[in-house]
Amino acid sequence: MPADVAIIMGSQSDWPTMRFAAEILDELGVSHEARIVSAHRTPDRMVEFAKSAKQAGFKVIIAGAGGAAHLPGMTASMTPLPVLGVPVQSKALSGEDSLLSIVQMPAGIPVGTLAIGNAGATNAGLMAAAILALQDEALAARLDAWREGRTASVAEKPEDTET
Ligand code: RP5
């Protein structure tokens, strides 16, 4: 069985961020596969991956990159699958460069852009799961239960804690 979600990233250095997408997908029981696909270092690999992703059985692509982050938009231009972009926090500009590179797609080729960094990767995983849950009732129930668990974990009153 092919994985439902492809998690692609521009570099090994993106994995500490992108693993948050993998972790939430694991928690929700969604199959996924992670690959390094760089728009500028391995452009042929990117083209081959993007053009064959649907045929390979993937249903959603999560693409993370940092700096001049072309990977999500370039991938989206070559596949009909939904592409969720995660701006990885860069050293020079703290990920604002990544965010603007990914979010400002001209009309016609959408990339669903999430927040910079770990929160964005987690939310990309959750959004991928929500897309898949539209046609998977068991997954929809697991997603509902996960959200209910988050709600239940919030105390009504704050407690004194050590600082
Ligand atoms: C981008 O350049 C990658 O997505 C990564 O976020 C950034 C830096 O890559 P490395 O120099 O750490 O490989 O292509």
Backbone and ligand atoms as CSV (ligand in chain L), in Angstrom:
chain,resi,resn,atom,element,x,y,z
A,1,MET,N,N,0.839,-1.216,0.000
A,1,MET,CA,C,0.000,0.000,0.000
A,1,MET,C,C,0.865,1.254,0.000
A,2,PRO,N,N,0.662,2.147,-0.952
A,2,PRO,CA,C,1.430,3.401,-0.923
A,2,PRO,C,C,0.968,4.278,0.238
A,3,ALA,N,N,1.849,5.140,0.692
A,3,ALA,CA,C,1.494,6.072,1.769
A,3,ALA,C,C,0.517,7.119,1.239
A,4,ASP,N,N,-0.351,7.616,2.121
A,4,ASP,CA,C,-1.300,8.666,1.719
A,4,ASP,C,C,-0.646,10.034,1.613
A,5,VAL,N,N,0.324,10.295,2.491
A,5,VAL,CA,C,0.925,11.629,2.551
A,5,VAL,C,C,2.405,11.553,2.239
A,6,ALA,N,N,2.852,12.398,1.333
A,6,ALA,CA,C,4.290,12.559,1.090
A,6,ALA,C,C,4.756,13.794,1.847
A,7,ILE,N,N,5.808,13.637,2.618
A,7,ILE,CA,C,6.418,14.777,3.313
A,7,ILE,C,C,7.761,15.013,2.629
A,8,ILE,N,N,7.840,16.081,1.857
A,8,ILE,CA,C,9.099,16.354,1.162
A,8,ILE,C,C,9.730,17.608,1.754
A,9,MET,N,N,11.069,17.660,1.643
A,9,MET,CA,C,11.769,18.812,2.220
A,9,MET,C,C,13.031,19.070,1.410
A,10,GLY,N,N,13.487,20.312,1.480
A,10,GLY,CA,C,14.616,20.705,0.652
A,10,GLY,C,C,15.955,20.184,1.123
A,11,SER,N,N,16.056,19.820,2.398
A,11,SER,CA,C,17.373,19.465,2.942
A,11,SER,C,C,17.200,18.587,4.178
A,12,GLN,N,N,18.236,17.826,4.466
A,12,GLN,CA,C,18.278,17.088,5.744
A,12,GLN,C,C,18.056,18.049,6.917
A,13,SER,N,N,18.549,19.291,6.773
A,13,SER,CA,C,18.448,20.254,7.884
A,13,SER,C,C,16.996,20.668,8.146
A,14,ASP,N,N,16.090,20.344,7.238
A,14,ASP,CA,C,14.663,20.650,7.448
A,14,ASP,C,C,13.957,19.579,8.292
A,15,TRP,N,N,14.593,18.422,8.436
A,15,TRP,CA,C,13.902,17.288,9.097
A,15,TRP,C,C,13.521,17.557,10.555
A,16,PRO,N,N,14.385,18.230,11.346
A,16,PRO,CA,C,13.960,18.508,12.725
A,16,PRO,C,C,12.654,19.298,12.799
A,17,THR,N,N,12.348,20.061,11.773
A,17,THR,CA,C,11.046,20.755,11.683
A,17,THR,C,C,9.988,19.821,11.118
A,18,MET,N,N,10.288,19.197,10.004
A,18,MET,CA,C,9.274,18.426,9.282
A,18,MET,C,C,8.867,17.152,10.016
A,19,ARG,N,N,9.725,16.708,10.949
A,19,ARG,CA,C,9.355,15.499,11.702
A,19,ARG,C,C,8.113,15.734,12.552
A,20,PHE,N,N,7.789,16.996,12.838
A,20,PHE,CA,C,6.561,17.276,13.584
A,20,PHE,C,C,5.325,16.895,12.750
A,21,ALA,N,N,5.417,17.056,11.441
A,21,ALA,CA,C,4.303,16.601,10.580
A,21,ALA,C,C,4.198,15.084,10.635
A,22,ALA,N,N,5.359,14.421,10.570
A,22,ALA,CA,C,5.367,12.953,10.611
A,22,ALA,C,C,4.802,12.448,11.937
A,23,GLU,N,N,5.168,13.126,13.024
A,23,GLU,CA,C,4.733,12.655,14.349
A,23,GLU,C,C,3.215,12.749,14.524
A,24,ILE,N,N,2.625,13.852,14.083
A,24,ILE,CA,C,1.173,13.974,14.263
A,24,ILE,C,C,0.437,12.994,13.332
A,25,LEU,N,N,1.006,12.760,12.157
A,25,LEU,CA,C,0.379,11.771,11.257
A,25,LEU,C,C,0.465,10.372,11.873
A,26,ASP,N,N,1.600,10.076,12.521
A,26,ASP,CA,C,1.721,8.782,13.228
A,26,ASP,C,C,0.651,8.670,14.311
A,27,GLU,N,N,0.484,9.764,15.065
A,27,GLU,CA,C,-0.497,9.758,16.162
A,27,GLU,C,C,-1.907,9.488,15.644
A,28,LEU,N,N,-2.183,9.978,14.442
A,28,LEU,CA,C,-3.530,9.839,13.877
A,28,LEU,C,C,-3.669,8.597,13.001
A,29,GLY,N,N,-2.590,7.838,12.883
A,29,GLY,CA,C,-2.657,6.613,12.087
A,29,GLY,C,C,-2.769,6.869,10.599
A,30,VAL,N,N,-2.078,7.917,10.135
A,30,VAL,CA,C,-2.073,8.229,8.706
A,30,VAL,C,C,-0.723,7.824,8.113
A,31,SER,N,N,-0.755,7.063,7.038
A,31,SER,CA,C,0.505,6.604,6.452
A,31,SER,C,C,1.208,7.760,5.738
A,32,HIS,N,N,2.520,7.773,5.852
A,32,HIS,CA,C,3.283,8.871,5.239
A,32,HIS,C,C,4.681,8.390,4.885
A,33,GLU,N,N,5.298,9.142,3.995
A,33,GLU,CA,C,6.654,8.814,3.569
A,33,GLU,C,C,7.419,10.116,3.441
A,34,ALA,N,N,8.609,10.197,4.011
A,34,ALA,CA,C,9.400,11.431,3.963
A,34,ALA,C,C,10.552,11.280,2.971
A,35,ARG,N,N,10.783,12.360,2.209
A,35,ARG,CA,C,11.867,12.330,1.228
A,35,ARG,C,C,12.545,13.694,1.144
A,36,ILE,N,N,13.825,13.694,0.857
A,36,ILE,CA,C,14.527,14.949,0.587
A,36,ILE,C,C,14.480,15.195,-0.914
A,37,VAL,N,N,13.877,16.320,-1.267
A,37,VAL,CA,C,13.686,16.703,-2.682
A,37,VAL,C,C,13.998,18.196,-2.762
A,38,SER,N,N,15.163,18.545,-3.280
A,38,SER,CA,C,15.546,19.959,-3.293
A,38,SER,C,C,15.259,20.592,-4.641
A,39,ALA,N,N,14.614,21.765,-4.609
A,39,ALA,CA,C,14.289,22.454,-5.866
A,39,ALA,C,C,15.543,22.943,-6.576
A,40,HIS,N,N,16.581,23.259,-5.815
A,40,HIS,CA,C,17.780,23.802,-6.477
A,40,HIS,C,C,18.971,22.852,-6.493
A,41,ARG,N,N,18.987,21.863,-5.562
A,41,ARG,CA,C,20.124,20.928,-5.585
A,41,ARG,C,C,19.794,19.653,-6.357
A,42,THR,N,N,18.531,19.255,-6.322
A,42,THR,CA,C,18.121,18.041,-7.055
A,42,THR,C,C,16.866,18.349,-7.877
A,43,PRO,N,N,16.979,19.294,-8.823
A,43,PRO,CA,C,15.770,19.693,-9.560
A,43,PRO,C,C,15.146,18.544,-10.357
A,44,ASP,N,N,15.981,17.655,-10.896
A,44,ASP,CA,C,15.414,16.535,-11.667
A,44,ASP,C,C,14.601,15.610,-10.758
A,45,ARG,N,N,15.104,15.411,-9.531
A,45,ARG,CA,C,14.378,14.574,-8.559
A,45,ARG,C,C,13.032,15.219,-8.222
A,46,MET,N,N,13.055,16.553,-8.104
A,46,MET,CA,C,11.804,17.265,-7.790
A,46,MET,C,C,10.774,17.073,-8.919
A,47,VAL,N,N,11.228,17.237,-10.152
A,47,VAL,CA,C,10.302,17.104,-11.294
A,47,VAL,C,C,9.753,15.682,-11.356
A,48,GLU,N,N,10.647,14.725,-11.198
A,48,GLU,CA,C,10.216,13.314,-11.272
A,48,GLU,C,C,9.213,13.002,-10.156
A,49,PHE,N,N,9.519,13.475,-8.944
A,49,PHE,CA,C,8.611,13.222,-7.822
A,49,PHE,C,C,7.252,13.872,-8.072
A,50,ALA,N,N,7.266,15.159,-8.412
A,50,ALA,CA,C,6.005,15.910,-8.522
A,50,ALA,C,C,5.122,15.356,-9.638
A,51,LYS,N,N,5.749,15.031,-10.771
A,51,LYS,CA,C,4.948,14.545,-11.909
A,51,LYS,C,C,4.374,13.157,-11.667
A,52,SER,N,N,5.010,12.371,-10.791
A,52,SER,CA,C,4.539,10.992,-10.593
A,52,SER,C,C,3.822,10.793,-9.260
A,53,ALA,N,N,3.700,11.859,-8.448
A,53,ALA,CA,C,3.185,11.686,-7.073
A,53,ALA,C,C,1.771,11.116,-7.051
A,54,LYS,N,N,0.902,11.620,-7.905
A,54,LYS,CA,C,-0.488,11.132,-7.912
A,54,LYS,C,C,-0.544,9.674,-8.359
A,55,GLN,N,N,0.162,9.415,-9.427
A,55,GLN,CA,C,0.226,8.047,-9.967
A,55,GLN,C,C,0.784,7.074,-8.926
A,56,ALA,N,N,1.718,7.576,-8.116
A,56,ALA,CA,C,2.334,6.730,-7.083
A,56,ALA,C,C,1.367,6.434,-5.941
A,57,GLY,N,N,0.243,7.142,-5.880
A,57,GLY,CA,C,-0.766,6.846,-4.861
A,57,GLY,C,C,-0.845,7.844,-3.725
A,58,PHE,N,N,0.046,8.850,-3.731
A,58,PHE,CA,C,-0.055,9.872,-2.692
A,58,PHE,C,C,-1.339,10.668,-2.909
A,59,LYS,N,N,-1.898,11.160,-1.787
A,59,LYS,CA,C,-3.139,11.955,-1.883
A,59,LYS,C,C,-2.929,13.407,-1.470
A,60,VAL,N,N,-1.969,13.637,-0.600
A,60,VAL,CA,C,-1.638,14.993,-0.141
A,60,VAL,C,C,-0.118,15.089,-0.056
A,61,ILE,N,N,0.404,16.264,-0.417
A,61,ILE,CA,C,1.846,16.496,-0.287
A,61,ILE,C,C,2.080,17.618,0.726
A,62,ILE,N,N,2.960,17.356,1.674
A,62,ILE,CA,C,3.435,18.405,2.584
A,62,ILE,C,C,4.863,18.722,2.151
A,63,ALA,N,N,5.116,19.999,1.862
A,63,ALA,CA,C,6.443,20.377,1.363
A,63,ALA,C,C,7.023,21.471,2.242
A,64,GLY,N,N,8.181,21.206,2.824
A,64,GLY,CA,C,8.828,22.190,3.683
A,64,GLY,C,C,10.146,22.643,3.088
A,65,ALA,N,N,10.427,23.923,3.189
A,65,ALA,CA,C,11.709,24.439,2.703
A,65,ALA,C,C,11.994,25.774,3.371
A,66,GLY,N,N,13.266,26.161,3.339
A,66,GLY,CA,C,13.651,27.401,3.991
A,66,GLY,C,C,14.394,28.334,3.049
A,67,GLY,N,N,14.425,29.601,3.393
A,67,GLY,CA,C,15.105,30.608,2.567
A,67,GLY,C,C,14.270,30.937,1.342
A,68,ALA,N,N,14.923,30.970,0.178
A,68,ALA,CA,C,14.193,31.176,-1.086
A,68,ALA,C,C,13.494,29.860,-1.411
A,69,ALA,N,N,12.352,29.657,-0.794
A,69,ALA,CA,C,11.746,28.323,-0.717
A,69,ALA,C,C,10.844,28.034,-1.918
A,70,HIS,N,N,11.472,27.501,-2.980
A,70,HIS,CA,C,10.732,27.240,-4.223
A,70,HIS,C,C,9.977,25.923,-4.221
A,71,LEU,N,N,10.410,25.002,-3.352
A,71,LEU,CA,C,9.931,23.617,-3.467
A,71,LEU,C,C,8.409,23.465,-3.452
A,72,PRO,N,N,7.686,24.086,-2.504
A,72,PRO,CA,C,6.225,23.867,-2.504
A,72,PRO,C,C,5.554,24.369,-3.786
A,73,GLY,N,N,5.891,25.560,-4.226
A,73,GLY,CA,C,5.258,26.121,-5.420
A,73,GLY,C,C,5.620,25.365,-6.687
A,74,MET,N,N,6.883,25.004,-6.824
A,74,MET,CA,C,7.298,24.253,-8.012
A,74,MET,C,C,6.600,22.893,-8.043
A,75,THR,N,N,6.526,22.256,-6.872
A,75,THR,CA,C,5.853,20.954,-6.802
A,75,THR,C,C,4.378,21.106,-7.161
A,76,ALA,N,N,3.740,22.141,-6.600
A,76,ALA,CA,C,2.310,22.350,-6.871
A,76,ALA,C,C,2.049,22.578,-8.358
A,77,SER,N,N,3.023,23.168,-9.054
A,77,SER,CA,C,2.825,23.448,-10.480
A,77,SER,C,C,2.830,22.184,-11.324
A,78,MET,N,N,3.317,21.071,-10.726
A,78,MET,CA,C,3.457,19.844,-11.523
A,78,MET,C,C,2.609,18.686,-11.041
A,79,THR,N,N,1.670,18.981,-10.115
A,79,THR,CA,C,0.789,17.910,-9.618
A,79,THR,C,C,-0.598,18.476,-9.349
A,80,PRO,N,N,-1.641,17.673,-9.564
A,80,PRO,CA,C,-2.992,18.117,-9.190
A,80,PRO,C,C,-3.286,17.894,-7.703
A,81,LEU,N,N,-2.383,17.232,-6.988
A,81,LEU,CA,C,-2.615,16.955,-5.560
A,81,LEU,C,C,-2.534,18.242,-4.747
A,82,PRO,N,N,-3.278,18.307,-3.607
A,82,PRO,CA,C,-3.127,19.467,-2.728
A,82,PRO,C,C,-1.724,19.488,-2.115
A,83,VAL,N,N,-1.115,20.676,-2.148
A,83,VAL,CA,C,0.231,20.850,-1.585
A,83,VAL,C,C,0.151,21.814,-0.405
A,84,LEU,N,N,0.629,21.354,0.748
A,84,LEU,CA,C,0.665,22.181,1.961
A,84,LEU,C,C,2.113,22.599,2.197
A,85,GLY,N,N,2.345,23.899,2.276
A,85,GLY,CA,C,3.712,24.402,2.388
A,85,GLY,C,C,4.070,24.768,3.819
A,86,VAL,N,N,5.244,24.328,4.257
A,86,VAL,CA,C,5.730,24.674,5.595
A,86,VAL,C,C,6.996,25.525,5.454
A,87,PRO,N,N,6.921,26.783,5.880
A,87,PRO,CA,C,8.120,27.630,5.847
A,87,PRO,C,C,9.062,27.245,6.995
A,88,VAL,N,N,10.233,26.749,6.631
A,88,VAL,CA,C,11.206,26.358,7.657
A,88,VAL,C,C,11.944,27.607,8.135
A,89,GLN,N,N,12.169,27.657,9.455
A,89,GLN,CA,C,12.825,28.838,10.037
A,89,GLN,C,C,14.275,28.914,9.549
A,90,SER,N,N,14.589,29.980,8.842
A,90,SER,CA,C,15.945,30.160,8.309
A,90,SER,C,C,16.811,30.890,9.329
A,91,LYS,N,N,18.156,30.754,9.155
A,91,LYS,CA,C,19.061,31.430,10.093
A,91,LYS,C,C,19.068,32.935,9.838
A,92,ALA,N,N,19.145,33.328,8.570
A,92,ALA,CA,C,19.350,34.753,8.272
A,92,ALA,C,C,18.125,35.600,8.595
A,93,LEU,N,N,16.944,35.116,8.253
A,93,LEU,CA,C,15.742,35.951,8.366
A,93,LEU,C,C,14.635,35.269,9.181
A,94,SER,N,N,15.005,34.297,9.979
A,94,SER,CA,C,14.066,33.630,10.907
A,94,SER,C,C,12.842,33.026,10.228
A,95,GLY,N,N,12.928,32.758,8.948
A,95,GLY,CA,C,11.813,32.102,8.264
A,95,GLY,C,C,10.838,33.052,7.597
A,96,GLU,N,N,11.037,34.360,7.780
A,96,GLU,CA,C,10.128,35.286,7.070
A,96,GLU,C,C,10.353,35.186,5.562
A,97,ASP,N,N,11.616,34.943,5.167
A,97,ASP,CA,C,11.920,34.728,3.748
A,97,ASP,C,C,11.199,33.477,3.239
A,98,SER,N,N,11.258,32.402,4.031
A,98,SER,CA,C,10.598,31.138,3.642
A,98,SER,C,C,9.090,31.356,3.513
A,99,LEU,N,N,8.530,32.052,4.514
A,99,LEU,CA,C,7.075,32.278,4.518
A,99,LEU,C,C,6.633,33.040,3.266
A,100,LEU,N,N,7.319,34.154,2.989
A,100,LEU,CA,C,6.893,34.971,1.850
A,100,LEU,C,C,7.115,34.240,0.525
A,101,SER,N,N,8.208,33.447,0.460
A,101,SER,CA,C,8.464,32.690,-0.774
A,101,SER,C,C,7.360,31.672,-1.037
A,102,ILE,N,N,6.833,31.088,0.037
A,102,ILE,CA,C,5.835,30.023,-0.143
A,102,ILE,C,C,4.426,30.584,-0.284
A,103,VAL,N,N,4.118,31.626,0.497
A,103,VAL,CA,C,2.721,32.070,0.553
A,103,VAL,C,C,2.304,32.915,-0.649
A,104,GLN,N,N,3.261,33.612,-1.245
A,104,GLN,CA,C,2.873,34.577,-2.287
A,104,GLN,C,C,2.809,33.955,-3.672
A,105,MET,N,N,2.038,32.883,-3.800
A,105,MET,CA,C,1.871,32.267,-5.118
A,105,MET,C,C,0.942,33.118,-5.975
A,106,PRO,N,N,1.335,33.372,-7.207
A,106,PRO,CA,C,0.401,34.049,-8.106
A,106,PRO,C,C,-0.864,33.205,-8.290
A,107,ALA,N,N,-1.972,33.856,-8.590
A,107,ALA,CA,C,-3.239,33.136,-8.753
A,107,ALA,C,C,-3.104,32.044,-9.803
A,108,GLY,N,N,-3.642,30.885,-9.491
A,108,GLY,CA,C,-3.650,29.797,-10.471
A,108,GLY,C,C,-3.027,28.518,-9.939
A,109,ILE,N,N,-1.973,28.660,-9.136
A,109,ILE,CA,C,-1.327,27.483,-8.539
A,109,ILE,C,C,-1.288,27.689,-7.033
A,110,PRO,N,N,-2.240,27.100,-6.317
A,110,PRO,CA,C,-2.281,27.330,-4.874
A,110,PRO,C,C,-1.311,26.443,-4.089
A,111,VAL,N,N,-0.768,27.038,-3.019
A,111,VAL,CA,C,-0.057,26.270,-1.989
A,111,VAL,C,C,-0.697,26.670,-0.662
A,112,GLY,N,N,-1.229,25.699,0.061
A,112,GLY,CA,C,-1.829,25.981,1.372
A,112,GLY,C,C,-0.708,26.196,2.376
A,113,THR,N,N,-0.472,27.452,2.728
A,113,THR,CA,C,0.725,27.769,3.516
A,113,THR,C,C,0.426,27.811,5.010
A,114,LEU,N,N,1.278,27.135,5.783
A,114,LEU,CA,C,1.100,27.081,7.236
A,114,LEU,C,C,2.085,28.030,7.912
A,115,ALA,N,N,2.100,28.002,9.229
A,115,ALA,CA,C,2.973,28.896,9.999
A,115,ALA,C,C,4.441,28.498,9.857
A,116,ILE,N,N,5.318,29.426,10.207
A,116,ILE,CA,C,6.766,29.153,10.189
A,116,ILE,C,C,7.109,28.124,11.282
A,117,GLY,N,N,7.888,27.119,10.892
A,117,GLY,CA,C,8.508,26.238,11.872
A,117,GLY,C,C,7.664,25.070,12.361
A,118,ASN,N,N,7.955,24.650,13.595
A,118,ASN,CA,C,7.365,23.410,14.127
A,118,ASN,C,C,5.835,23.435,14.148
A,119,ALA,N,N,5.262,24.582,14.547
A,119,ALA,CA,C,3.795,24.673,14.592
A,119,ALA,C,C,3.214,24.478,13.191
A,120,GLY,N,N,3.876,25.047,12.191
A,120,GLY,CA,C,3.399,24.888,10.814
A,120,GLY,C,C,3.464,23.440,10.366
A,121,ALA,N,N,4.540,22.745,10.760
A,121,ALA,CA,C,4.667,21.334,10.365
A,121,ALA,C,C,3.579,20.492,11.038
A,122,THR,N,N,3.334,20.737,12.319
A,122,THR,CA,C,2.258,20.008,13.012
A,122,THR,C,C,0.920,20.305,12.348
A,123,ASN,N,N,0.667,21.565,12.074
A,123,ASN,CA,C,-0.626,21.913,11.474
A,123,ASN,C,C,-0.759,21.398,10.043
A,124,ALA,N,N,0.339,21.304,9.330
A,124,ALA,CA,C,0.282,20.703,7.984
A,124,ALA,C,C,-0.148,19.244,8.093
A,125,GLY,N,N,0.384,18.550,9.107
A,125,GLY,CA,C,-0.028,17.160,9.325
A,125,GLY,C,C,-1.503,17.072,9.660
A,126,LEU,N,N,-1.954,17.979,10.531
A,126,LEU,CA,C,-3.380,17.972,10.904
A,126,LEU,C,C,-4.263,18.310,9.714
A,127,MET,N,N,-3.811,19.243,8.883
A,127,MET,CA,C,-4.628,19.606,7.722
A,127,MET,C,C,-4.657,18.481,6.692
A,128,ALA,N,N,-3.530,17.827,6.513
A,128,ALA,CA,C,-3.504,16.666,5.611
A,128,ALA,C,C,-4.483,15.607,6.108
A,129,ALA,N,N,-4.479,15.391,7.419
A,129,ALA,CA,C,-5.402,14.399,7.994
A,129,ALA,C,C,-6.850,14.834,7.785
A,130,ALA,N,N,-7.132,16.126,7.943
A,130,ALA,CA,C,-8.508,16.611,7.753
A,130,ALA,C,C,-8.966,16.426,6.305
A,131,ILE,N,N,-8.051,16.631,5.369
A,131,ILE,CA,C,-8.395,16.427,3.940
A,131,ILE,C,C,-8.726,14.946,3.707
A,132,LEU,N,N,-7.884,14.083,4.214
A,132,LEU,CA,C,-8.102,12.637,4.030
A,132,LEU,C,C,-9.356,12.166,4.753
A,133,ALA,N,N,-9.659,12.817,5.895
A,133,ALA,CA,C,-10.814,12.415,6.711
A,133,ALA,C,C,-12.142,12.674,5.996
A,134,LEU,N,N,-12.140,13.540,4.980
A,134,LEU,CA,C,-13.378,13.789,4.224
A,134,LEU,C,C,-13.906,12.494,3.604
A,135,GLN,N,N,-12.982,11.565,3.318
A,135,GLN,CA,C,-13.401,10.304,2.702
A,135,GLN,C,C,-13.012,9.099,3.547
A,136,ASP,N,N,-12.819,9.317,4.834
A,136,ASP,CA,C,-12.386,8.222,5.704
A,136,ASP,C,C,-13.004,8.469,7.087
A,137,GLU,N,N,-14.141,7.813,7.348
A,137,GLU,CA,C,-14.879,8.078,8.587
A,137,GLU,C,C,-14.091,7.685,9.836
A,138,ALA,N,N,-13.333,6.607,9.740
A,138,ALA,CA,C,-12.552,6.173,10.914
A,138,ALA,C,C,-11.499,7.229,11.249
A,139,LEU,N,N,-10.851,7.765,10.233
A,139,LEU,CA,C,-9.866,8.817,10.470
A,139,LEU,C,C,-10.549,10.072,11.009
A,140,ALA,N,N,-11.723,10.407,10.488
A,140,ALA,CA,C,-12.463,11.576,10.993
A,140,ALA,C,C,-12.748,11.406,12.489
A,141,ALA,N,N,-13.095,10.189,12.905
A,141,ALA,CA,C,-13.376,9.941,14.326
A,141,ALA,C,C,-12.098,10.091,15.147
A,142,ARG,N,N,-10.968,9.606,14.620
A,142,ARG,CA,C,-9.692,9.741,15.355
A,142,ARG,C,C,-9.304,11.219,15.477
A,143,LEU,N,N,-9.548,11.965,14.426
A,143,LEU,CA,C,-9.224,13.399,14.451
A,143,LEU,C,C,-10.111,14.132,15.460
A,144,ASP,N,N,-11.390,13.797,15.490
A,144,ASP,CA,C,-12.304,14.393,16.479
A,144,ASP,C,C,-11.824,14.066,17.900
A,145,ALA,N,N,-11.454,12.805,18.117
A,145,ALA,CA,C,-11.013,12.383,19.453
A,145,ALA,C,C,-9.734,13.123,19.839
A,146,TRP,N,N,-8.836,13.303,18.884
A,146,TRP,CA,C,-7.577,14.034,19.163
A,146,TRP,C,C,-7.893,15.462,19.586
A,147,ARG,N,N,-8.813,16.092,18.887
A,147,ARG,CA,C,-9.152,17.484,19.223
A,147,ARG,C,C,-9.869,17.562,20.572
A,148,GLU,N,N,-10.726,16.584,20.827
A,148,GLU,CA,C,-11.403,16.569,22.138
A,148,GLU,C,C,-10.387,16.395,23.267
A,149,GLY,N,N,-9.386,15.573,23.033
A,149,GLY,CA,C,-8.336,15.377,24.028
A,149,GLY,C,C,-7.602,16.675,24.316
A,150,ARG,N,N,-7.319,17.438,23.271
A,150,ARG,CA,C,-6.647,18.743,23.455
A,150,ARG,C,C,-7.523,19.666,24.295
A,151,THR,N,N,-8.813,19.685,23.988
A,151,THR,CA,C,-9.731,20.553,24.735
A,151,THR,C,C,-9.785,20.139,26.200
A,152,ALA,N,N,-9.883,18.821,26.415
A,152,ALA,CA,C,-10.001,18.310,27.795
A,152,ALA,C,C,-8.749,18.584,28.613
A,153,SER,N,N,-7.614,18.782,27.934
A,153,SER,CA,C,-6.348,18.965,28.666
A,153,SER,C,C,-6.162,20.392,29.181
A,154,VAL,N,N,-7.070,21.290,28.835
A,154,VAL,CA,C,-6.916,22.687,29.261
A,154,VAL,C,C,-7.626,22.893,30.593
A,155,ALA,N,N,-6.839,23.225,31.635
A,155,ALA,CA,C,-7.413,23.456,32.969
A,155,ALA,C,C,-8.279,24.715,32.954
A,156,GLU,N,N,-9.272,24.740,33.858
A,156,GLU,CA,C,-10.119,25.946,33.947
A,156,GLU,C,C,-9.414,27.067,34.671
A,157,LYS,N,N,-8.565,26.676,35.659
A,157,LYS,CA,C,-7.874,27.702,36.442
A,157,LYS,C,C,-6.369,27.496,36.357
A,158,PRO,N,N,-5.611,28.574,36.340
A,158,PRO,CA,C,-4.150,28.428,36.325
A,158,PRO,C,C,-3.635,27.992,37.689
A,159,GLU,N,N,-2.502,27.274,37.680
A,159,GLU,CA,C,-1.868,26.861,38.941
A,159,GLU,C,C,-0.553,27.600,39.110
A,160,ASP,N,N,-0.154,27.796,40.362
A,160,ASP,CA,C,1.173,28.369,40.600
A,160,ASP,C,C,2.221,27.357,40.147
A,161,THR,N,N,3.194,27.818,39.424
A,161,THR,CA,C,4.277,26.908,39.003
A,161,THR,C,C,5.611,27.538,39.395
A,162,GLU,N,N,6.629,26.657,39.512
A,162,GLU,CA,C,7.992,27.158,39.787
A,162,GLU,C,C,8.461,27.934,38.566
A,163,THR,N,N,9.194,29.022,38.803
A,163,THR,CA,C,9.756,29.748,37.643
A,163,THR,C,C,11.256,29.539,37.568
L,1,RP5,C1,C,16.707,25.062,1.524
L,1,RP5,O1,O,17.818,25.688,2.052
L,1,RP5,C2,C,16.331,23.984,2.474
L,1,RP5,O2,O,14.952,23.804,2.452
L,1,RP5,C3,C,16.839,24.457,3.811
L,1,RP5,O3,O,15.792,24.972,4.620
L,1,RP5,C4,C,17.807,25.566,3.452
L,1,RP5,C5,C,19.196,25.327,3.964
L,1,RP5,O4,O,19.645,24.081,3.493
L,1,RP5,P1,P,21.026,23.465,3.997
L,1,RP5,O5,O,22.102,24.424,3.593
L,1,RP5,O6,O,20.927,23.319,5.498
L,1,RP5,O7,O,21.135,22.133,3.317
L,1,RP5,O8,O,16.995,24.510,0.278
